[in-house]
Amino acid sequence: MRLVAAAFLLAAIAGCAEAPPKPKALAPTEMVTVVPGPTGHVGAVVVRARDGERVLDQAFVAHRVKSDGSTETVAVTRESVHAIFAETVNALPGRPATFTLYFLEGKDEFTPASKAELDKVFGELRRRPAPDILVIGHTDTVGTLAFNDKLSLARADRVRDMLVGLGMDRERIQSAGRGKRELLVPTDDNVAEPRNRRVEISVR
Amino acid sequence: MRKSLFAVAAFIAALPAFASTDVGVVKVSQGPVQIEREGRSVPATVGMAVRASDTLRTGANGSAGVTFADNSLVSVGPNTVFTIDKYRFDSTTHAGEFEGSLKKGKLAAVSGKMVKQTPESMKIRTPSSVMAVRGTEFVVSVEDAPAP
């Protein structure tokens, strides 16, 4: 309401200076800010517009576009961001939970510790609305990239079949193979490392 | 009997069956939320798959949250119009691109594996700007200016 009054006032002032006053369409107001994650990590967003580029890399420093098109980058309070975005942030889906499982050497069977981890997967599934699973296979660095891509996907597919056998709906499980791209224990190429031969189960 | 069979069929239909064109799943839907696809508009229900070029539209008390294939999370608040312009993700290499447009309303996002692999591969457009995401969590609003 006060803004409307101010707009009229501005129009009136403008009218005095240069007649006749033209009604000007007001652009939408915009705001963007990065916010800390659950662990306190703060990332960065680059805002590109006609008047240049700004890197926002501090929590609660907002870039604003006002209705006259002018912009400002200002510190805002956590409370003011919360007041504007509470409903929106509350609608964010639960963060994906990841479980890592290992096979007994040369066998199609999980290690005892991994069997316990599998119970946690089922617990996590029960907690989520419309849960789905991504099974991601990883290998060590023995062999070529293409060979390991194939091997890791085959391993993920096998775990997918095991989960289906345990009662999971096949439609809700996808598999992926990352090959040797994401080593848990960094090694040189062509190094056998059991801890890198693993399967991740991401419940989302 | 017929009724229970129907219930089972409805339950199966509601499960998120992945099609190759699906890019994410609705995990949260509160109040009025519609998904517009190919000129049609359907209420967004939890478990429903979303696709590239879908538009999420919420009413006065509506909000919704989507988990995408690369684990990026996007939620929209009340009175929001958000379109998924592009979405592509390779689950082996983690290469991809995610472009969305916030025409009006509010959005919160947590970037996923794609941005971790390639910073700025996720972009959110507003009427005036493009936000290139380096990570991880951010909020954006676009509100109509008061009528002059």
Interface residues (C-beta under 8 A of the other chain):
Chain A: L3 V4 A7 F8 A11 P23 K24 A25 L26 A27 P28 T29 E30 M31 V32 T33 V34 V35 P36 G37 H41 G43 A44 V45 V46 V47 R48 A49 R50 L56 D57 H63 V65 S67 G69 V81 I84 F85 E87 T88 V89 N90 A91 L92 P93 G94 R95 P96 R128 P129 A130 D132 L134 I136 D149 L153 D169 E171 R172 Q174 A176 G177 R178 G179 R181 S202 R204
Chain B: L15 P16 A17 F18 V25 V26 K27 V28 Q30 V46 G47 S63 A64 G65 V66 T67 N71 L73 S75 V76 G77 P78 T80 S91 T92 T93 H94 K104 K106 L107 A108 V110 S111 E120 T126 P127 S128 S129 V130 M131 A132 V133 R134 G135 T136 E137 F138 V139 V140 S141 V142 E143 D144 A145 P146 A147 P148
